[in-house]
Each structure stands twice: as structure tokens, then as C-alpha cells.
Amino acid sequence: MHAMQYALTLPADYDMTVIRDRVARRGHLLDEWEGLGVKAYLIRERGVHGSPVNQYAPFYLWNTVAGMNSFLWGGGFQGIADDFGRPQVRQWTGLAYEEGGAARSPARVAVLRRQPAADDVPLAEIAEEAVRETRRLADEDGAVLAAAAVDTSRWELVHFSLWEPATPKADGDAYEVLHMSAPGRDRLPQAL
């Protein structure tokens, strides 16, 4: 599994209905993308749920590198680059994935938390803790799914979770989920 995200931080007075309309028109285009586990179309609006910014920041869980590369290099990503400029795309290697108790419910909120991997802790212990945290999040009431991944160039962990209730039981930046494409969700690996 590979995780990926790009974030388009927009002006403070940006009309976020532009992004909502864009997702309503185009979101379905990845509903059957080969190699994609999950894409959550995420936004944050300035002043809503404590967000300091307007932002469009979709988050992806890929089953295959080929699917991810096909998206980035084969045209799917080109629409973003054409309309907003080419953003930096962050990538993480997957450590864990778990379905939550609300897996069949629509995801309304996403929570993303980044944290550095402690220098004084063995890497195996860091990975084991990430797996435990993923399971803990997935076991919370209202969790749709949870995942953990690591960027080894920065030794940064990312914990990603989707929630059915508007008040998730997770710490981190909260996003509204506008749409979710999940053609290969059932093929995402459960853990290391």
C-alpha cells in the first residue's frame, strides 16, 4: 500500500463551492481506477472546525505503484496541474490498514495527523505502534477506516482515518469528505 496527498491551499476569500462543484462533476472519474484502493476528496474551509485555511487536499491509498503512476503520469493528475499549477505530491509507504465498525457508512469527516518518528526508538517498535494506533482508531465508534504510513525521507508517520459522525474520535487536522472513490478498498493490505 502507498499513501499519497497533495494540498492546494487557496486564498482566504476563495469560494469553496468551486471545489465542491468540481468534485461533484469529476469525482466519479476515479470510482473504477485500476490500482486505487481509496481516494477521499477532502476540503478544509477557513474558520470551520478550527481550520486556518481554505484547502483542497485529497488523500489516496494505492494498492499498486502502477496505479499511482498511471494517475500521476497518465492523465488523471493533469487536470489539477492544468487548473491550479503542479502541486507538491507527498508519498508514504503503507504500514497498516483497518476497516472500522462503520465501514459500510458514508465517510463525512477525515482526520490526518503527521508526527515525526522518534530518533531514540527502534524502527520495529515505531512500526508496531503505528499498527496498534491504526487498530485503535478503527475500533472507535463511527470509524469507517484507518491507515498508517511512513515517509522514510523525513521519518514522518501519517495517521489517516475516515469517520461517519461529524465529531471523530481522533486527533489531527479535520477535513470534510466530499466524495470517496474506493474501487480497490477490499484489496488494501491489513498490516505489515
C-alpha atoms as a printed R data frame, in Angstrom:
    type eleno elety resid chain resno       x      y       z
1   ATOM     1    CA   MET     A     1   0.000  0.000   0.000
2   ATOM     2    CA   HIS     A     2   1.134  3.524  -0.769
3   ATOM     3    CA   ALA     A     3  -0.386  6.726   0.596
4   ATOM     4    CA   MET     A     4  -0.337  9.989  -1.326
5   ATOM     5    CA   GLN     A     5  -1.623 13.528  -0.834
6   ATOM     6    CA   TYR     A     6  -1.317 16.931  -2.394
7   ATOM     7    CA   ALA     A     7  -2.778 20.032  -0.785
8   ATOM     8    CA   LEU     A     8  -3.938 23.106  -2.648
9   ATOM     9    CA   THR     A     9  -4.071 25.965  -0.157
10  ATOM    10    CA   LEU     A    10  -6.417 28.563  -1.607
11  ATOM    11    CA   PRO     A    11  -6.908 32.285  -0.870
12  ATOM    12    CA   ALA     A    12  -8.803 33.183   2.311
13  ATOM    13    CA   ASP     A    13 -11.702 34.592   0.280
14  ATOM    14    CA   TYR     A    14 -11.798 31.667  -2.193
15  ATOM    15    CA   ASP     A    15 -15.317 30.448  -2.993
16  ATOM    16    CA   MET     A    16 -15.147 26.791  -1.903
17  ATOM    17    CA   THR     A    17 -18.283 25.995  -3.917
18  ATOM    18    CA   VAL     A    18 -15.898 25.948  -6.902
19  ATOM    19    CA   ILE     A    19 -14.140 22.920  -5.362
20  ATOM    20    CA   ARG     A    20 -17.436 21.336  -4.282
21  ATOM    21    CA   ASP     A    21 -18.760 21.665  -7.845
22  ATOM    22    CA   ARG     A    22 -15.518 20.321  -9.306
23  ATOM    23    CA   VAL     A    23 -15.702 17.207  -7.125
24  ATOM    24    CA   ALA     A    24 -19.406 16.765  -7.920
25  ATOM    25    CA   ARG     A    25 -18.584 16.843 -11.654
26  ATOM    26    CA   ARG     A    26 -15.325 14.877 -11.659
27  ATOM    27    CA   GLY     A    27 -15.193 12.773  -8.501
28  ATOM    28    CA   HIS     A    28 -16.708  9.721 -10.131
29  ATOM    29    CA   LEU     A    29 -13.850  9.536 -12.676
30  ATOM    30    CA   LEU     A    30 -11.716  7.558 -10.209
31  ATOM    31    CA   ASP     A    31 -14.502  5.265  -9.000
32  ATOM    32    CA   GLU     A    32 -13.031  2.440 -11.103
33  ATOM    33    CA   TRP     A    33  -9.344  3.473 -11.381
34  ATOM    34    CA   GLU     A    34  -7.128  0.387 -11.576
35  ATOM    35    CA   GLY     A    35  -4.726  0.133  -8.642
36  ATOM    36    CA   LEU     A    36  -6.579  2.635  -6.442
37  ATOM    37    CA   GLY     A    37  -7.696  1.450  -3.033
38  ATOM    38    CA   VAL     A    38  -9.321  4.663  -1.748
39  ATOM    39    CA   LYS     A    39  -9.360  8.317  -2.724
40  ATOM    40    CA   ALA     A    40 -11.015 10.670  -0.251
41  ATOM    41    CA   TYR     A    41 -11.820 14.079  -1.761
42  ATOM    42    CA   LEU     A    42 -11.074 16.358   1.189
43  ATOM    43    CA   ILE     A    43 -11.541 20.061   1.901
44  ATOM    44    CA   ARG     A    44 -10.954 22.389   4.802
45  ATOM    45    CA   GLU     A    45 -12.708 25.746   4.993
46  ATOM    46    CA   ARG     A    46 -11.227 28.693   6.818
47  ATOM    47    CA   GLY     A    47 -12.984 29.187  10.148
48  ATOM    48    CA   VAL     A    48 -14.789 25.821  10.052
49  ATOM    49    CA   HIS     A    49 -13.704 23.224  12.649
50  ATOM    50    CA   GLY     A    50 -10.747 25.417  13.546
51  ATOM    51    CA   SER     A    51  -9.208 25.427  10.060
52  ATOM    52    CA   PRO     A    52  -6.916 28.404   9.407
53  ATOM    53    CA   VAL     A    53  -7.081 27.866   5.618
54  ATOM    54    CA   ASN     A    54  -9.222 27.057   2.620
55  ATOM    55    CA   GLN     A    55  -7.752 23.893   1.177
56  ATOM    56    CA   TYR     A    56  -8.449 21.095  -1.264
57  ATOM    57    CA   ALA     A    57  -6.331 18.129  -0.149
58  ATOM    58    CA   PRO     A    58  -7.364 14.716  -1.481
59  ATOM    59    CA   PHE     A    59  -5.810 11.682   0.185
60  ATOM    60    CA   TYR     A    60  -5.109  8.396  -1.621
61  ATOM    61    CA   LEU     A    61  -4.396  4.832  -0.557
62  ATOM    62    CA   TRP     A    62  -2.999  2.927  -3.545
63  ATOM    63    CA   ASN     A    63  -2.943 -0.853  -3.959
64  ATOM    64    CA   THR     A    64  -0.278 -0.669  -6.642
65  ATOM    65    CA   VAL     A    65   2.546  1.641  -7.661
66  ATOM    66    CA   ALA     A    66   1.458  1.083 -11.269
67  ATOM    67    CA   GLY     A    67  -1.986  2.540 -10.485
68  ATOM    68    CA   MET     A    68  -0.436  5.529  -8.725
69  ATOM    69    CA   ASN     A    69   1.991  6.157 -11.584
70  ATOM    70    CA   SER     A    70  -0.783  5.811 -14.141
71  ATOM    71    CA   PHE     A    71  -2.707  8.518 -12.289
72  ATOM    72    CA   LEU     A    72   0.276 10.859 -11.893
73  ATOM    73    CA   TRP     A    73   1.806 10.394 -15.345
74  ATOM    74    CA   GLY     A    74  -1.101  9.141 -17.429
75  ATOM    75    CA   GLY     A    75  -3.564 11.998 -17.323
76  ATOM    76    CA   GLY     A    76  -5.645 11.770 -14.136
77  ATOM    77    CA   PHE     A    77  -3.470 14.265 -12.269
78  ATOM    78    CA   GLN     A    78  -3.029 16.551 -15.277
79  ATOM    79    CA   GLY     A    79  -6.394 18.263 -14.639
80  ATOM    80    CA   ILE     A    80  -5.176 19.522 -11.253
81  ATOM    81    CA   ALA     A    81  -1.870 20.671 -12.754
82  ATOM    82    CA   ASP     A    82  -3.694 22.453 -15.593
83  ATOM    83    CA   ASP     A    83  -6.195 24.224 -13.329
84  ATOM    84    CA   PHE     A    84  -4.110 25.001 -10.221
85  ATOM    85    CA   GLY     A    85  -0.456 24.508 -11.158
86  ATOM    86    CA   ARG     A    86   1.579 21.436 -10.291
87  ATOM    87    CA   PRO     A    87   1.486 20.936  -6.505
88  ATOM    88    CA   GLN     A    88   3.992 19.034  -4.426
89  ATOM    89    CA   VAL     A    89   2.783 15.435  -4.036
90  ATOM    90    CA   ARG     A    90   3.646 13.743  -0.744
91  ATOM    91    CA   GLN     A    91   4.025  9.950  -0.676
92  ATOM    92    CA   TRP     A    92   4.274  7.490   2.190
93  ATOM    93    CA   THR     A    93   4.856  3.736   2.342
94  ATOM    94    CA   GLY     A    94   1.926  1.951   3.948
95  ATOM    95    CA   LEU     A    95   2.284  0.315   7.345
96  ATOM    96    CA   ALA     A    96  -1.288 -0.624   8.294
97  ATOM    97    CA   TYR     A    97  -4.895 -0.506   7.132
98  ATOM    98    CA   GLU     A    98  -8.029 -1.464   9.053
99  ATOM    99    CA   GLU     A    99 -11.722 -1.303   8.280
100 ATOM   100    CA   GLY     A   100 -13.760  0.344  11.035
101 ATOM   101    CA   GLY     A   101 -17.038 -0.693  12.591
102 ATOM   102    CA   ALA     A   102 -18.825  1.901  10.423
103 ATOM   103    CA   ALA     A   103 -17.154  0.609   7.233
104 ATOM   104    CA   ARG     A   104 -20.461  0.469   5.354
105 ATOM   105    CA   SER     A   105 -21.394  4.045   6.313
106 ATOM   106    CA   PRO     A   106 -20.554  7.085   4.213
107 ATOM   107    CA   ALA     A   107 -17.452  8.928   5.377
108 ATOM   108    CA   ARG     A   108 -18.238 12.514   6.384
109 ATOM   109    CA   VAL     A   109 -15.011 13.579   8.081
110 ATOM   110    CA   ALA     A   110 -11.347 12.675   7.655
111 ATOM   111    CA   VAL     A   111  -8.612 13.216  10.222
112 ATOM   112    CA   LEU     A   112  -4.955 13.413   9.238
113 ATOM   113    CA   ARG     A   113  -2.168 13.507  11.806
114 ATOM   114    CA   ARG     A   114   1.521 13.707  10.982
115 ATOM   115    CA   GLN     A   115   4.212 13.012  13.563
116 ATOM   116    CA   PRO     A   116   7.957 12.518  13.488
117 ATOM   117    CA   ALA     A   117   9.309  9.032  14.149
118 ATOM   118    CA   ALA     A   118  11.255  9.281  17.399
119 ATOM   119    CA   ASP     A   119  15.028  9.022  16.910
120 ATOM   120    CA   ASP     A   120  15.555  7.102  20.152
121 ATOM   121    CA   VAL     A   121  13.027  4.318  19.452
122 ATOM   122    CA   PRO     A   122  13.883  1.239  17.343
123 ATOM   123    CA   LEU     A   123  12.183  1.288  13.942
124 ATOM   124    CA   ALA     A   124  10.389 -2.023  14.558
125 ATOM   125    CA   GLU     A   125   8.765 -0.538  17.671
126 ATOM   126    CA   ILE     A   126   7.686  2.558  15.732
127 ATOM   127    CA   ALA     A   127   6.037  0.367  13.102
128 ATOM   128    CA   GLU     A   128   4.358 -1.815  15.743
129 ATOM   129    CA   GLU     A   129   2.973  1.288  17.478
130 ATOM   130    CA   ALA     A   130   1.636  2.619  14.145
131 ATOM   131    CA   VAL     A   131  -0.180 -0.685  13.592
132 ATOM   132    CA   ARG     A   132  -1.622 -0.567  17.136
133 ATOM   133    CA   GLU     A   133  -2.779  3.038  16.636
134 ATOM   134    CA   THR     A   134  -4.444  2.101  13.343
135 ATOM   135    CA   ARG     A   135  -6.338 -0.714  15.056
136 ATOM   136    CA   ARG     A   136  -7.285  1.557  17.963
137 ATOM   137    CA   LEU     A   137  -8.700  4.185  15.597
138 ATOM   138    CA   ALA     A   138 -10.601  1.567  13.572
139 ATOM   139    CA   ASP     A   139 -12.137  0.209  16.795
140 ATOM   140    CA   GLU     A   140 -13.584  3.596  17.802
141 ATOM   141    CA   ASP     A   141 -17.334  4.140  17.336
142 ATOM   142    CA   GLY     A   142 -18.056  5.730  13.981
143 ATOM   143    CA   ALA     A   143 -14.734  4.843  12.306
144 ATOM   144    CA   VAL     A   144 -15.063  3.954   8.627
145 ATOM   145    CA   LEU     A   145 -11.371  3.076   8.168
146 ATOM   146    CA   ALA     A   146  -7.918  3.883   9.471
147 ATOM   147    CA   ALA     A   147  -4.437  3.696   7.949
148 ATOM   148    CA   ALA     A   148  -0.842  4.475   8.842
149 ATOM   149    CA   ALA     A   149   2.125  5.127   6.575
150 ATOM   150    CA   VAL     A   150   5.670  6.463   6.776
151 ATOM   151    CA   ASP     A   151   7.815  8.824   4.712
152 ATOM   152    CA   THR     A   152  11.318  7.452   5.228
153 ATOM   153    CA   SER     A   153  12.966 10.513   3.675
154 ATOM   154    CA   ARG     A   154  11.672 12.564   6.612
155 ATOM   155    CA   TRP     A   155  10.958  9.747   9.085
156 ATOM   156    CA   GLU     A   156   7.432 11.057   9.378
157 ATOM   157    CA   LEU     A   157   4.393  8.954  10.227
158 ATOM   158    CA   VAL     A   158   0.947  9.808   8.951
159 ATOM   159    CA   HIS     A   159  -2.228  8.504  10.551
160 ATOM   160    CA   PHE     A   160  -5.319  8.794   8.338
161 ATOM   161    CA   SER     A   161  -8.861  7.949   9.372
162 ATOM   162    CA   LEU     A   162 -12.348  8.378   7.937
163 ATOM   163    CA   TRP     A   163 -15.422  8.848  10.112
164 ATOM   164    CA   GLU     A   164 -19.181  8.717   9.717
165 ATOM   165    CA   PRO     A   165 -20.016 11.114  12.589
166 ATOM   166    CA   ALA     A   166 -19.210 14.816  12.353
167 ATOM   167    CA   THR     A   167 -17.263 14.560  15.624
168 ATOM   168    CA   PRO     A   168 -14.488 11.984  15.061
169 ATOM   169    CA   LYS     A   169 -12.584 10.376  17.916
170 ATOM   170    CA   ALA     A   170  -9.124 11.191  16.570
171 ATOM   171    CA   ASP     A   171  -6.566 13.962  16.922
172 ATOM   172    CA   GLY     A   172  -5.245 15.865  13.919
173 ATOM   173    CA   ASP     A   173  -6.411 18.116  11.106
174 ATOM   174    CA   ALA     A   174 -10.085 17.564  10.290
175 ATOM   175    CA   TYR     A   175 -11.368 17.643   6.704
176 ATOM   176    CA   GLU     A   176 -14.809 17.373   5.179
177 ATOM   177    CA   VAL     A   177 -15.163 14.405   2.817
178 ATOM   178    CA   LEU     A   178 -16.917 15.448  -0.399
179 ATOM   179    CA   HIS     A   179 -16.698 12.091  -2.185
180 ATOM   180    CA   MET     A   180 -14.904  8.788  -1.847
181 ATOM   181    CA   SER     A   181 -13.720  6.588  -4.712
182 ATOM   182    CA   ALA     A   182 -12.888  3.106  -3.453
183 ATOM   183    CA   PRO     A   183 -12.513  0.639  -6.329
184 ATOM   184    CA   GLY     A   184  -9.851 -1.488  -4.592
185 ATOM   185    CA   ARG     A   185 -10.641 -0.871  -0.939
186 ATOM   186    CA   ASP     A   186 -11.211 -4.584  -0.360
187 ATOM   187    CA   ARG     A   187  -7.660 -5.289  -1.585
188 ATOM   188    CA   LEU     A   188  -5.797 -2.920   0.749
189 ATOM   189    CA   PRO     A   189  -3.415 -4.930   2.972
190 ATOM   190    CA   GLN     A   190  -4.305 -5.046   6.649
191 ATOM   191    CA   ALA     A   191  -0.830 -4.547   8.181
192 ATOM   192    CA   LEU     A   192   2.935 -5.087   7.737
